[in-house]
Amino acid sequence: MLTENTSITSPQSGLESCAELLVAIPAFNEAATIAEVIATIPKQIPGLDAVHILVVDDGSTDETARLAEQAGARVTRHSHNKGLGTAIKTAVDYAVTAHYHLLVIMDADLQFNPQDIPTLVRPVLSGEADMVTASRFMNGQHPEQIPKIKLWGNRMMSRLVSFLVRERYRDVSCGFRCYSREALLRLNLHGRFNNSQEIFIDLLSKQMRIVEIPVTVRYFPDRRSRVAGSIFRYAVNASNIIFRCYRDYFPLRFFWGISLVFLLPALILAAIFWGHFFVTGKFSGYLFAGFGGGFLLIMALIFFIIGLVADMLARIRVNQERILYILKKGKMP
C-alpha cells in the first residue's frame, strides 16, 4: 500500500513507446462497492499497452483500502478526509510522477459504468481531445431518478461555466473524465472541496480541447451524495471555486466588469447633477446626486486600476505555470 510519503516510480520505466492508462478512483467509505468497480474495469483496451488501477482512499474509516488491495488495485491513502478536490489532485500528481500517458478518474459508487472507459479514452487516443468528460445531459437527456434539485443545480452550474469560458458545455460537474498527458502536465489545481468546474476553466484558459460524450449513469434513490449532500453547501463551495478561478484567469474581465457596475450609475447620477445645474444654475437640491456619482466614479476607477494590477500578476502566474509545466515534462518519458 502506498502512503502519502511513499515515493512513486514508473510502472514501466524506460518504455517510451508504451501508452499506459491509469484509472484512478477517489473513495471515501466505499467498501460496499469498491471491489465490484475494480473488477468491472476493462483490463485491456485497444490502443493501450497497459491499464492500471489506483484507489485514492480519502481517509476512509471502513474497509475500503483493504478491499481495494484485495481486488488488485494500488492504493494511496490520506491520513484523514481531505475532500474530493484533494483526492483528484493526488491522482493527477501520481499519474504525472509515474509517467502515465492517460488518466481516467471515476467514482467508486457504481454510478458510472466502467465498461464506458474505452469510449471515454478513444478521442484522447485519436488526438481529437486533451480531455474527455462524460455528459449526463447531452441531447436533452438526463438520468432517470436524478433528483430535480440536483438536475437544476447541474444545469445552472453548466450555464455559468459556459458563460464564463464562452463555450457551450452541458455537464461541467461530472466526475467521469479522461485526461491526456498534455492536460495532466498543464493542470494546476487548488480547490479542496471539488475541482470539477475549476478544471474546465483551467484547461480552457490554456487552449486545451475538451470534448463531451454521453454515457449511461445510474442514480440510487436511497444513497446520499458525499460531495453534494447539501445542495446549498455544494452550490456555495462550487460557486466560490468558480469565482476565484474566474478572478485569477480572467482578471480584466472580472475587475473591469465590477468597475462597469459602478460606472453606469455614476454616469446617471452625474448627468442628473450637472443637468440640474445647467438648467437652474444651482447645485442645491441635487447634492446627493453629485456626492453619490462622485463616490461611485471613484469606486469604478479603483476597480479599473485593480484590474490592471491583477492582469500584471496574472502574467506572472502564467510564466510560473510555464516553468512548472517544463519541470513536470522533464519527469515524463
Residue frames as qw, qx, qy, qz and C-alpha x, y, z in Angstrom:
[[0.000, 0.888, 0.459, 0.000, 0.00, 0.00, 0.00],
 [0.389, 0.391, -0.027, 0.833, 1.25, 3.48, -0.83],
 [0.283, -0.729, -0.451, 0.429, 1.03, 6.20, 1.77],
 [0.160, 0.981, 0.100, -0.042, 1.26, 9.97, 1.46],
 [0.235, -0.832, 0.455, 0.214, 5.02, 9.85, 1.97],
 [0.799, 0.009, 0.553, 0.237, 5.69, 6.93, -0.38],
 [0.041, 0.538, -0.482, -0.690, 7.78, 7.72, -3.45],
 [0.784, 0.450, 0.344, -0.255, 6.25, 6.75, -6.78],
 [0.239, -0.412, 0.684, 0.552, 8.15, 5.21, -9.65],
 [0.547, 0.335, -0.394, -0.659, 7.16, 4.50, -13.21],
 [0.857, -0.015, 0.447, -0.254, 5.36, 1.16, -13.66],
 [0.864, 0.376, 0.228, 0.244, 7.15, 0.69, -16.98],
 [0.260, -0.825, 0.240, 0.441, 10.40, 2.61, -16.55],
 [0.241, -0.440, 0.635, 0.587, 12.14, 3.39, -19.83],
 [0.358, 0.355, 0.814, 0.288, 9.38, 2.14, -22.16],
 [0.066, 0.347, -0.025, -0.935, 8.78, 5.35, -24.03],
 [0.265, -0.017, -0.661, -0.702, 6.61, 3.76, -26.69],
 [0.167, -0.371, -0.904, 0.130, 4.10, 2.27, -24.27],
 [0.315, -0.400, -0.122, -0.852, 0.74, 4.01, -23.92],
 [0.312, -0.218, -0.857, 0.347, -0.43, 3.32, -20.40],
 [0.376, -0.586, -0.269, -0.666, -3.68, 4.25, -18.74],
 [0.137, -0.036, -0.756, 0.639, -4.20, 4.87, -15.05],
 [0.420, -0.580, -0.508, -0.478, -7.77, 4.56, -13.80],
 [0.149, 0.126, -0.585, 0.787, -7.94, 6.50, -10.53],
 [0.450, -0.573, -0.617, -0.299, -10.84, 6.06, -8.14],
 [0.084, -0.369, 0.441, -0.814, -11.24, 8.60, -5.30],
 [0.612, -0.366, -0.679, -0.175, -13.01, 6.78, -2.48],
 [0.142, -0.334, 0.531, -0.765, -14.32, 7.68, 0.95],
 [0.462, 0.018, 0.744, -0.483, -16.01, 4.83, 2.85],
 [0.678, 0.344, -0.301, -0.575, -16.93, 2.92, -0.32],
 [0.260, -0.283, 0.921, -0.064, -16.35, -0.61, 0.99],
 [0.663, 0.315, 0.568, -0.371, -19.74, -1.75, -0.29],
 [0.705, 0.677, 0.144, -0.151, -18.90, -1.12, -3.96],
 [0.018, -0.816, 0.506, 0.280, -15.15, -0.62, -4.43],
 [0.471, -0.217, 0.831, 0.200, -14.32, -4.27, -5.23],
 [0.587, 0.541, 0.602, -0.006, -17.09, -4.52, -7.83],
 [0.285, 0.925, -0.079, -0.239, -15.98, -1.30, -9.51],
 [0.182, -0.657, 0.682, 0.264, -12.39, -2.55, -9.75],
 [0.558, 0.030, 0.823, 0.096, -13.47, -5.96, -11.05],
 [0.547, 0.669, 0.503, -0.029, -15.52, -4.45, -13.90],
 [0.075, 0.852, -0.289, -0.430, -12.83, -2.07, -15.19],
 [0.881, 0.467, -0.070, 0.025, -11.57, -3.36, -18.57],
 [0.672, -0.554, 0.345, 0.350, -8.03, -4.72, -18.24],
 [0.458, -0.021, 0.566, 0.685, -7.31, -4.46, -21.96],
 [0.326, 0.808, 0.258, -0.418, -8.30, -1.52, -24.17],
 [0.714, 0.481, 0.288, 0.419, -7.47, -1.16, -27.88],
 [0.274, 0.838, -0.063, 0.468, -4.66, 1.34, -28.39],
 [0.392, -0.784, 0.375, -0.302, -3.28, 0.91, -24.87],
 [0.524, 0.358, -0.755, 0.167, -0.40, -1.28, -23.72],
 [0.357, -0.163, -0.803, 0.448, -1.48, -1.45, -20.10],
 [0.405, -0.655, -0.216, -0.600, -4.29, -0.45, -17.73],
 [0.380, -0.021, -0.709, 0.594, -3.52, 0.12, -14.06],
 [0.413, -0.723, -0.435, -0.342, -5.91, 0.96, -11.23],
 [0.268, 0.147, -0.500, 0.810, -5.28, 3.34, -8.35],
 [0.393, -0.739, -0.530, -0.137, -7.64, 3.89, -5.44],
 [0.140, 0.408, -0.319, 0.844, -7.16, 7.17, -3.58],
 [0.482, -0.544, -0.676, 0.123, -8.52, 6.36, -0.14],
 [0.023, 0.606, -0.057, 0.793, -9.51, 9.77, 1.22],
 [0.140, -0.305, 0.608, -0.719, -9.36, 8.94, 4.92],
 [0.710, -0.234, -0.485, -0.454, -11.91, 6.12, 4.92],
 [0.383, -0.423, 0.643, -0.511, -12.84, 4.60, 8.27],
 [0.923, 0.059, 0.225, -0.307, -14.16, 1.35, 6.78],
 [0.755, -0.178, 0.567, 0.279, -12.51, -1.47, 4.79],
 [0.562, 0.803, -0.003, -0.200, -12.22, 0.48, 1.51],
 [0.097, 0.774, -0.614, -0.116, -8.41, 0.32, 1.31],
 [0.450, -0.265, 0.852, -0.036, -8.12, -3.37, 2.23],
 [0.700, 0.427, 0.553, -0.150, -10.83, -4.46, -0.19],
 [0.465, 0.842, -0.169, -0.214, -9.31, -2.37, -2.97],
 [0.074, -0.633, 0.765, 0.093, -5.93, -4.04, -2.47],
 [0.571, 0.006, 0.814, -0.102, -7.53, -7.47, -2.42],
 [0.666, 0.637, 0.336, -0.194, -9.26, -6.64, -5.71],
 [0.768, 0.212, 0.281, 0.536, -5.88, -5.90, -7.30],
 [0.190, 0.921, 0.095, 0.327, -5.70, -2.11, -7.18],
 [0.477, 0.140, -0.353, 0.793, -2.86, 0.04, -5.97],
 [0.344, -0.834, -0.429, -0.048, -3.86, 2.17, -3.02],
 [0.321, 0.257, -0.286, 0.865, -2.64, 5.51, -1.74],
 [0.375, -0.676, -0.626, 0.099, -4.16, 6.82, 1.48],
 [0.032, -0.653, 0.127, -0.746, -4.83, 10.21, 3.02],
 [0.223, 0.015, -0.777, 0.588, -4.44, 10.27, 6.79],
 [0.205, 0.470, 0.614, -0.600, -7.83, 11.96, 7.08],
 [0.401, 0.672, 0.600, 0.167, -10.66, 13.06, 4.80],
 [0.272, -0.359, 0.139, 0.882, -9.39, 15.98, 2.71],
 [0.462, 0.625, 0.161, -0.608, -12.15, 16.30, 0.15],
 [0.812, 0.429, 0.384, 0.097, -12.72, 15.18, -3.43],
 [0.361, 0.917, -0.165, 0.038, -10.66, 18.02, -4.89],
 [0.262, -0.722, 0.640, -0.014, -7.56, 16.96, -2.96],
 [0.774, -0.023, 0.633, 0.011, -8.13, 13.30, -3.86],
 [0.709, 0.676, 0.186, 0.071, -8.25, 14.20, -7.56],
 [0.127, 0.909, -0.394, 0.055, -5.08, 16.26, -7.20],
 [0.566, -0.461, 0.683, 0.006, -3.37, 13.25, -5.60],
 [0.811, 0.307, 0.494, 0.062, -4.41, 11.13, -8.59],
 [0.497, 0.864, -0.048, 0.071, -3.12, 13.73, -11.06],
 [0.154, -0.819, 0.551, -0.036, 0.22, 14.02, -9.24],
 [0.726, -0.192, 0.660, 0.026, 0.55, 10.23, -9.17],
 [0.774, 0.536, 0.329, 0.068, -0.15, 9.94, -12.90],
 [0.310, 0.916, -0.243, 0.076, 2.40, 12.63, -13.78],
 [0.318, -0.704, 0.632, -0.060, 5.13, 11.27, -11.50],
 [0.698, -0.090, 0.711, 0.004, 4.56, 7.67, -12.57],
 [0.036, -0.341, 0.653, 0.675, 4.78, 8.54, -16.30],
 [0.436, 0.448, 0.778, -0.072, 1.26, 7.62, -17.37],
 [0.123, 0.077, 0.496, 0.856, 0.03, 8.84, -20.74],
 [0.401, -0.441, -0.423, -0.682, -3.67, 8.90, -19.90],
 [0.015, 0.041, 0.759, -0.649, -5.65, 9.26, -16.70],
 [0.428, -0.456, -0.568, -0.535, -9.27, 8.31, -16.17],
 [0.080, -0.077, 0.644, -0.757, -10.96, 9.43, -12.97],
 [0.517, -0.336, -0.588, -0.524, -14.24, 7.85, -11.95],
 [0.535, -0.479, 0.308, -0.624, -16.41, 7.48, -8.85],
 [0.085, 0.221, -0.955, 0.178, -16.37, 4.44, -6.60],
 [0.449, 0.115, 0.591, -0.660, -20.14, 4.09, -6.14],
 [0.341, 0.242, 0.875, 0.244, -21.13, 2.27, -9.39],
 [0.320, 0.710, 0.246, -0.577, -22.88, 5.39, -10.66],
 [0.420, 0.673, -0.432, -0.429, -20.84, 5.15, -13.86],
 [0.981, 0.120, 0.146, -0.039, -20.28, 2.02, -15.91],
 [0.429, -0.611, 0.534, 0.397, -16.55, 1.10, -16.10],
 [0.647, 0.262, 0.638, 0.324, -17.27, -0.54, -19.46],
 [0.325, 0.922, 0.206, 0.031, -17.61, 3.00, -20.86],
 [0.445, -0.706, 0.299, 0.463, -13.89, 3.66, -20.28],
 [0.551, 0.067, 0.584, 0.593, -12.83, 2.57, -23.82],
 [0.225, 0.791, 0.466, 0.327, -15.34, 5.06, -25.26],
 [0.275, -0.942, -0.061, 0.181, -14.06, 7.76, -22.93],
 [0.517, -0.553, 0.398, 0.519, -10.38, 7.33, -23.88],
 [0.666, 0.406, 0.513, 0.360, -10.91, 7.00, -27.64],
 [0.273, 0.937, 0.124, 0.182, -10.97, 10.75, -28.51],
 [0.356, -0.847, 0.366, 0.146, -7.79, 11.27, -26.48],
 [0.714, -0.166, 0.593, 0.333, -6.01, 8.35, -28.14],
 [0.577, 0.582, 0.461, 0.340, -7.00, 9.62, -31.60],
 [0.379, -0.059, 0.033, 0.923, -5.70, 13.11, -30.81],
 [0.074, -0.647, -0.514, -0.559, -9.14, 14.75, -31.03],
 [0.446, -0.824, -0.124, -0.326, -9.21, 15.95, -27.42],
 [0.240, 0.465, -0.636, 0.567, -6.98, 16.76, -24.46],
 [0.226, 0.001, 0.769, -0.597, -9.76, 15.99, -22.00],
 [0.418, -0.253, -0.692, -0.532, -12.94, 13.97, -22.46],
 [0.253, -0.058, 0.622, -0.738, -15.74, 14.33, -19.95],
 [0.042, -0.380, -0.916, -0.120, -18.77, 12.12, -19.64],
 [0.259, -0.097, -0.003, -0.961, -22.01, 14.06, -20.01],
 [0.146, 0.298, 0.893, -0.305, -25.25, 13.13, -18.31],
 [0.280, 0.668, 0.409, -0.555, -27.31, 15.75, -20.11],
 [0.041, -0.274, 0.583, 0.764, -26.39, 15.65, -23.80],
 [0.179, -0.194, -0.766, -0.587, -29.13, 15.68, -26.44],
 [0.486, -0.367, -0.045, -0.792, -31.65, 16.92, -23.90],
 [0.787, -0.228, -0.569, -0.062, -31.47, 13.69, -21.91],
 [0.202, -0.603, 0.553, -0.538, -30.97, 13.21, -18.19],
 [0.237, 0.082, -0.956, 0.153, -30.58, 10.12, -15.98],
 [0.597, -0.498, -0.501, -0.380, -33.64, 8.51, -14.50],
 [0.689, -0.577, -0.400, 0.180, -34.21, 9.03, -10.78],
 [0.418, 0.164, -0.204, 0.870, -31.91, 12.06, -10.61],
 [0.126, -0.665, -0.537, 0.504, -33.36, 14.48, -8.00],
 [0.303, 0.834, 0.355, 0.296, -34.92, 17.52, -9.64],
 [0.256, -0.952, 0.094, 0.137, -33.00, 19.94, -7.44],
 [0.603, -0.407, 0.505, 0.464, -29.71, 18.26, -8.42],
 [0.544, 0.465, 0.547, 0.434, -30.69, 18.35, -12.11],
 [0.089, 0.966, 0.198, 0.139, -31.49, 22.06, -11.87],
 [0.448, -0.815, 0.253, 0.267, -28.27, 22.77, -9.95],
 [0.657, -0.113, 0.543, 0.510, -26.10, 20.98, -12.51],
 [0.425, 0.672, 0.458, 0.398, -27.74, 22.82, -15.38],
 [0.100, -0.994, -0.049, -0.014, -27.27, 26.20, -13.70],
 [0.564, -0.621, 0.390, 0.379, -23.62, 25.42, -12.95],
 [0.633, 0.183, 0.558, 0.505, -23.03, 24.34, -16.56],
 [0.261, 0.862, 0.326, 0.287, -24.60, 27.54, -17.88],
 [0.309, -0.931, 0.114, 0.157, -22.49, 29.64, -15.54],
 [0.602, -0.398, 0.508, 0.470, -19.20, 27.98, -16.54],
 [0.548, 0.462, 0.547, 0.432, -20.18, 28.04, -20.23],
 [0.085, 0.973, 0.185, 0.108, -20.85, 31.77, -19.94],
 [0.425, -0.820, 0.276, 0.265, -17.50, 32.39, -18.26],
 [0.541, -0.280, 0.631, 0.481, -15.42, 30.38, -20.75],
 [0.420, 0.567, -0.177, -0.686, -17.57, 31.41, -23.74],
 [0.306, 0.163, -0.873, -0.344, -18.10, 27.86, -24.93],
 [0.752, -0.200, -0.052, -0.626, -21.16, 25.63, -24.59],
 [0.249, 0.156, -0.940, 0.172, -20.93, 22.67, -22.22],
 [0.645, -0.380, -0.378, -0.544, -23.87, 20.69, -20.86],
 [0.859, -0.483, -0.171, 0.002, -22.24, 18.96, -17.88],
 [0.294, 0.715, -0.452, 0.444, -19.28, 20.55, -16.07],
 [0.500, -0.554, 0.482, -0.460, -19.74, 18.65, -12.80],
 [0.974, 0.048, -0.165, -0.149, -19.47, 15.04, -13.96],
 [0.487, -0.694, 0.530, 0.007, -16.81, 13.01, -12.15],
 [0.849, 0.100, 0.482, 0.194, -16.06, 10.58, -15.02],
 [0.311, 0.909, -0.192, -0.200, -13.26, 12.01, -17.19],
 [0.886, 0.060, 0.167, 0.429, -10.17, 11.13, -19.21],
 [0.057, -0.941, 0.202, 0.266, -7.09, 13.36, -19.42],
 [0.796, 0.515, -0.176, 0.264, -4.24, 13.26, -21.92],
 [0.727, -0.199, -0.177, 0.633, -0.62, 13.54, -20.83],
 [0.234, 0.381, 0.073, 0.892, -0.54, 17.14, -22.04],
 [0.438, -0.684, -0.249, -0.529, -3.62, 18.02, -19.99],
 [0.800, -0.489, -0.270, 0.219, -2.08, 16.40, -16.90],
 [0.593, 0.013, -0.083, 0.801, 1.06, 18.47, -17.33],
 [0.019, 0.475, 0.164, 0.864, -0.96, 21.67, -17.74],
 [0.533, -0.674, -0.461, -0.222, -3.31, 21.16, -14.81],
 [0.246, 0.219, -0.503, 0.799, -2.70, 23.30, -11.75],
 [0.486, -0.575, -0.575, -0.319, -5.40, 22.64, -9.17],
 [0.027, 0.332, -0.476, 0.814, -6.22, 24.38, -5.91],
 [0.641, -0.327, -0.044, -0.693, -9.79, 23.51, -4.88],
 [0.073, -0.214, 0.921, -0.316, -10.10, 21.04, -1.99],
 [0.596, 0.184, 0.494, -0.606, -13.88, 20.62, -1.96],
 [0.718, 0.405, 0.558, 0.099, -14.45, 19.76, -5.64],
 [0.138, -0.566, 0.352, 0.733, -12.42, 20.96, -8.60],
 [0.538, 0.412, 0.705, 0.211, -14.63, 19.73, -11.46],
 [0.284, 0.925, 0.251, 0.017, -15.51, 23.25, -12.60],
 [0.277, -0.830, 0.345, 0.340, -12.01, 24.57, -11.83],
 [0.588, -0.113, 0.678, 0.426, -10.55, 22.01, -14.26],
 [0.462, 0.705, 0.498, 0.204, -12.77, 23.30, -17.08],
 [0.043, 0.997, -0.003, -0.062, -11.69, 26.90, -16.54],
 [0.479, -0.648, 0.487, 0.339, -8.03, 25.99, -16.04],
 [0.597, 0.041, 0.680, 0.423, -7.68, 23.85, -19.18],
 [0.402, 0.770, 0.453, 0.201, -9.78, 26.05, -21.44],
 [0.093, -0.970, 0.108, 0.199, -7.76, 29.12, -20.42],
 [0.387, -0.543, 0.642, 0.379, -4.70, 27.18, -21.68],
 [0.521, 0.471, -0.421, -0.574, -6.31, 26.38, -25.05],
 [0.204, -0.106, 0.973, -0.017, -6.85, 22.70, -24.23],
 [0.490, -0.045, -0.545, -0.678, -9.53, 20.85, -26.20],
 [0.327, 0.010, 0.795, -0.510, -12.42, 19.46, -24.13],
 [0.438, -0.047, -0.676, -0.590, -14.95, 17.05, -25.62],
 [0.567, -0.086, 0.541, -0.615, -18.19, 15.78, -24.05],
 [0.376, 0.034, -0.850, -0.368, -19.56, 12.31, -24.75],
 [0.712, -0.321, 0.022, -0.623, -22.85, 10.82, -23.50],
 [0.244, 0.175, -0.934, 0.195, -22.68, 7.90, -21.05],
 [0.630, -0.463, -0.550, -0.294, -25.09, 5.81, -19.05],
 [0.015, 0.349, -0.571, 0.743, -25.47, 6.91, -15.42],
 [0.527, -0.451, -0.715, -0.085, -27.30, 5.26, -12.55],
 [0.188, -0.472, 0.335, -0.793, -28.77, 7.12, -9.58],
 [0.425, -0.241, -0.852, 0.185, -29.69, 5.34, -6.37],
 [0.326, -0.714, -0.253, -0.566, -32.64, 6.95, -4.55],
 [0.749, -0.638, -0.175, 0.020, -31.51, 5.69, -1.13],
 [0.744, -0.053, -0.078, 0.662, -27.91, 6.88, -1.49],
 [0.119, -0.971, -0.103, 0.179, -26.81, 10.25, -0.18],
 [0.627, 0.637, -0.142, 0.426, -24.05, 12.04, -2.09],
 [0.681, -0.480, -0.164, 0.529, -20.89, 12.62, -0.04],
 [0.367, 0.098, 0.174, 0.909, -19.95, 15.55, -2.25],
 [0.219, -0.283, -0.219, -0.908, -23.35, 17.21, -2.65],
 [0.223, -0.362, -0.862, 0.275, -25.14, 16.00, 0.47],
 [0.043, 0.738, 0.395, -0.545, -26.42, 19.54, 0.87],
 [0.493, 0.641, 0.397, 0.435, -27.32, 21.29, -2.38],
 [0.085, -0.993, -0.033, -0.081, -26.91, 24.67, -0.72],
 [0.574, -0.660, 0.379, 0.302, -23.45, 23.81, 0.64],
 [0.698, 0.145, 0.517, 0.474, -22.40, 22.38, -2.72],
 [0.333, 0.833, 0.304, 0.321, -23.60, 25.48, -4.56],
 [0.258, -0.957, 0.123, 0.054, -21.77, 27.81, -2.16],
 [0.642, -0.474, 0.480, 0.365, -18.49, 25.87, -2.32],
 [0.637, 0.332, 0.526, 0.455, -18.60, 25.34, -6.09],
 [0.201, 0.931, 0.220, 0.210, -19.50, 28.98, -6.70],
 [0.404, -0.857, 0.242, 0.210, -16.60, 30.07, -4.51],
 [0.673, -0.175, 0.545, 0.468, -14.19, 27.95, -6.58],
 [0.480, 0.615, 0.473, 0.409, -15.58, 29.30, -9.86],
 [0.067, -0.993, -0.093, -0.005, -15.47, 32.88, -8.54],
 [0.476, -0.721, 0.379, 0.332, -11.80, 32.60, -7.59],
 [0.654, 0.086, 0.583, 0.474, -10.85, 30.84, -10.83],
 [0.353, 0.797, 0.384, 0.304, -12.54, 33.49, -12.95],
 [0.219, -0.966, 0.083, 0.115, -10.84, 36.22, -10.93],
 [0.566, -0.539, 0.492, 0.384, -7.42, 34.62, -11.40],
 [0.573, 0.139, 0.657, 0.470, -7.68, 33.52, -15.03],
 [0.217, 0.639, 0.461, 0.576, -9.66, 36.46, -16.45],
 [0.324, -0.458, -0.397, 0.726, -8.76, 39.42, -14.18],
 [0.013, 0.043, -0.218, -0.975, -9.53, 42.19, -16.68],
 [0.383, -0.372, -0.655, -0.534, -12.99, 40.84, -17.40],
 [0.489, -0.489, -0.676, 0.255, -13.62, 40.28, -13.70],
 [0.300, -0.471, -0.301, 0.773, -12.49, 43.61, -12.24],
 [0.042, 0.041, -0.303, -0.951, -13.49, 45.77, -15.20],
 [0.328, -0.456, -0.740, -0.370, -16.92, 44.17, -15.05],
 [0.392, -0.612, -0.535, 0.430, -17.19, 45.32, -11.42],
 [0.206, -0.268, 0.045, 0.940, -15.87, 48.74, -12.47],
 [0.141, -0.241, -0.572, -0.771, -18.62, 48.97, -15.07],
 [0.363, -0.588, -0.723, 0.007, -21.25, 48.18, -12.44],
 [0.312, -0.613, -0.294, 0.664, -20.13, 51.28, -10.51],
 [0.192, -0.127, 0.322, 0.918, -19.54, 53.42, -13.60],
 [0.067, -0.453, -0.700, -0.547, -23.03, 53.21, -15.11],
 [0.297, -0.804, -0.511, 0.065, -24.96, 54.56, -12.09],
 [0.411, -0.488, -0.024, 0.770, -22.15, 57.10, -11.56],
 [0.146, 0.097, 0.474, 0.863, -22.75, 58.49, -15.04],
 [0.195, -0.643, -0.662, -0.334, -26.51, 58.59, -14.48],
 [0.407, -0.754, -0.357, 0.371, -26.14, 60.48, -11.19],
 [0.362, -0.309, 0.180, 0.861, -23.56, 62.82, -12.76],
 [0.055, 0.355, 0.588, 0.725, -25.94, 63.54, -15.63],
 [0.298, -0.766, -0.565, -0.077, -28.74, 64.37, -13.16],
 [0.464, -0.630, -0.169, 0.600, -26.45, 66.57, -11.06],
 [0.269, -0.218, 0.310, 0.885, -24.97, 68.58, -13.93],
 [0.003, -0.487, -0.681, -0.547, -28.24, 68.68, -15.83],
 [0.302, -0.808, -0.485, 0.146, -29.88, 70.31, -12.83],
 [0.397, -0.544, 0.021, 0.739, -27.02, 72.81, -12.58],
 [0.207, 0.047, 0.502, 0.838, -27.17, 73.82, -16.24],
 [0.126, -0.626, -0.659, -0.397, -30.96, 74.28, -16.06],
 [0.398, -0.850, -0.346, 0.003, -31.16, 76.11, -12.72],
 [0.294, 0.720, -0.321, 0.541, -27.63, 77.38, -12.19],
 [0.492, -0.610, 0.420, -0.457, -27.72, 75.88, -8.69],
 [0.357, 0.230, -0.900, 0.100, -26.27, 72.78, -7.01],
 [0.333, -0.071, 0.660, -0.670, -28.76, 72.78, -4.14],
 [0.788, 0.162, 0.137, -0.578, -31.45, 70.13, -4.19],
 [0.938, 0.299, -0.166, -0.057, -29.34, 67.60, -6.08],
 [0.077, -0.750, 0.639, -0.155, -26.21, 67.45, -3.98],
 [0.792, -0.177, 0.564, -0.153, -26.99, 63.80, -3.25],
 [0.857, 0.500, 0.122, 0.037, -26.57, 63.05, -6.96],
 [0.316, 0.838, -0.401, 0.191, -23.22, 64.85, -7.06],
 [0.365, -0.587, 0.683, -0.237, -21.80, 63.14, -3.97],
 [0.861, 0.041, 0.482, -0.156, -23.26, 59.75, -4.94],
 [0.775, 0.630, -0.030, 0.044, -21.98, 59.99, -8.50],
 [0.143, 0.812, -0.531, 0.195, -18.53, 61.08, -7.31],
 [0.586, -0.414, 0.664, -0.210, -18.30, 58.19, -4.86],
 [0.891, 0.245, 0.377, -0.070, -19.36, 55.64, -7.48],
 [0.585, 0.778, -0.215, 0.078, -16.94, 57.11, -10.01],
 [0.135, -0.718, 0.657, -0.186, -14.07, 56.73, -7.54],
 [0.755, -0.144, 0.619, -0.164, -15.08, 53.10, -6.90],
 [0.833, 0.538, 0.125, -0.033, -15.16, 52.46, -10.66],
 [0.333, 0.825, -0.435, 0.140, -11.68, 53.94, -11.01],
 [0.450, -0.548, 0.677, -0.196, -10.36, 51.83, -8.11],
 [0.839, 0.079, 0.533, -0.076, -11.60, 48.57, -9.65],
 [0.675, 0.733, -0.088, 0.010, -10.30, 49.65, -13.06],
 [0.082, 0.777, -0.600, 0.171, -6.82, 50.06, -11.57],
 [0.654, -0.305, 0.664, -0.197, -7.12, 46.80, -9.61],
 [0.884, 0.396, 0.227, -0.095, -7.90, 45.08, -12.91],
 [0.491, 0.784, -0.363, 0.113, -4.68, 46.39, -14.45],
 [0.223, -0.626, 0.704, -0.249, -2.63, 45.26, -11.45],
 [0.797, -0.051, 0.557, -0.227, -4.33, 41.85, -11.37],
 [0.817, 0.573, -0.022, -0.056, -3.65, 41.42, -15.09],
 [0.249, 0.752, -0.583, 0.181, 0.06, 42.04, -14.48],
 [0.484, -0.391, 0.726, -0.294, 0.00, 39.48, -11.65],
 [0.893, 0.249, 0.298, -0.228, -1.78, 37.03, -13.95],
 [0.628, 0.691, -0.358, 0.028, 1.09, 37.33, -16.42],
 [0.096, -0.591, 0.753, -0.273, 3.48, 36.36, -13.62],
 [0.739, -0.072, 0.579, -0.336, 1.24, 33.38, -12.77],
 [0.852, 0.498, -0.019, -0.162, 1.25, 32.28, -16.42],
 [0.387, 0.695, -0.588, 0.148, 5.04, 32.37, -16.51],
 [0.377, -0.417, 0.748, -0.354, 5.21, 30.38, -13.26],
 [0.853, 0.155, 0.399, -0.298, 2.86, 27.77, -14.72],
 [0.714, 0.632, -0.296, -0.050, 5.03, 27.53, -17.83],
 [0.067, 0.609, -0.747, 0.260, 8.05, 26.84, -15.63],
 [0.626, -0.157, 0.656, -0.391, 6.04, 24.24, -13.67],
 [0.870, 0.411, 0.066, -0.263, 4.97, 22.65, -16.98],
 [0.517, 0.658, -0.541, 0.076, 8.59, 22.38, -18.14],
 [0.209, -0.465, 0.782, -0.358, 9.62, 20.86, -14.81],
 [0.785, 0.063, 0.486, -0.380, 6.79, 18.33, -14.97],
 [0.804, 0.547, -0.142, -0.182, 7.55, 17.49, -18.59],
 [0.213, 0.664, -0.704, 0.131, 11.14, 16.79, -17.65],
 [0.471, -0.247, 0.778, -0.335, 9.89, 13.93, -15.47],
 [0.839, 0.330, 0.246, -0.356, 7.94, 12.35, -18.31],
 [0.672, -0.094, 0.614, 0.403, 9.45, 9.77, -20.69]]
